[in-house]
Amino acid sequence: FRLRQLRARVLRCRLLLDALLAPDAVGTGKLLAQLLQAGQNNRSLRELIASNSSLLAAKMAERNAETGEHYITRNRSDYFDMVRKAAGGGALISVTTLMKFALLGLGLSAFWNGFAAGVNYALCFVLVQLLHWTVATKQPAMTAPAMAAKLKDLQAANAVEDFVDEVSHLVRSQVAAVIGNLALVVPCVLLLCGGYGLIAGQPPLGVEKAQSVLHSLTLFGPTVFFAAFTGVLLFTSSIIAGWTENWFVLQRMDSALRYHPRVTALLGADRADRWASWLRQNISGLAANISLGFMLGLVPAFAAFFGLGLDVRHVTLSAGQVTAAAVTLGPEVFKLPLFWWCVVSVLLVGVLNVAVSFFFAFRLALRAHNVTGVDRARLYRAIRARLRQTPLSFFWPPRERVTTEAARHG
């Protein structure tokens, strides 16, 4: 905010100098026009909202760019570490998937069923965060600002190639996260369903429910639209996270927790300090996870109330649901075209979840960083050239280059 104020004052000083030094009245006219525009903006509610939104977007993009760097893998070690973290997230989501079916079996009303589902999702996402695991679809909203920030330096030498490198790193990171999620959610759901079957003597889902799940997730239906809509919710959760963190910092809540007499009396000074520091570092993630969980649960309920017919499709949850339905239907399910269309649908859901969320976050970051005049055609040509030359680099990390000196010491 202060930097923007300084910039506006410098521009006004420049107009003043032009008005004083110009031999004609053009400089004076420009100064008067700028003053009139500034006066109008001071009285405009629309300008107030736009200005505050721009400042909020800039702060969110700055914070998300810092966080997003941690989600971009640049070598094989980072790549497999991402797969490992995503696998942990997939294992936990398998439990969430079966909990969703259990909650549906309670026969609650639409609102309370959505609320219970939201609590289920929110608890899962928060646990993933606390265990330092990851969910693939939550990354794009964080990584997009990091990519947009790099567009500022495209005029430098090798800047375009460096940006294409970052694009390949980002795509590869998303692939690793999706692979990790799906690689464990499917076998974990199989194990949980098998364990339930041994104890209860029947699968968790009935035959009718299993068939209903497959019909709801097939490619020939609204699944594609619902997946894109879920991408919007993923982006919205990042907006809520940024707003919450800004509020937390603006109100100095960490200092309030650290020095409040009642808090320090209850927890002790050292523990209050640790809790305040932990909340300062994790408030954004907590807000994103909790808001996303409740949106995934409650938005379909509210949409049904208004007759909109909206639903959500999350790639990892959808994969778990298809697996649970397949367990109920048995080996014969592999002969059903419906099952294979659901498999294709799950993969497409993953692409849309990631792509839509990244698109909106990237556009917001471009606006926040005031990135304009980017030669997009030049970037597209460079990306297409990389795809033709080394397409595998977008999906698998290349072998790390080892220098002669490093090899000698190794």
Order of alpha helices (4+ residues) and beta strands (2+ residues): alpha-alpha-alpha-alpha-alpha-alpha-alpha-alpha-alpha-alpha-alpha-alpha-alpha-alpha-alpha-alpha
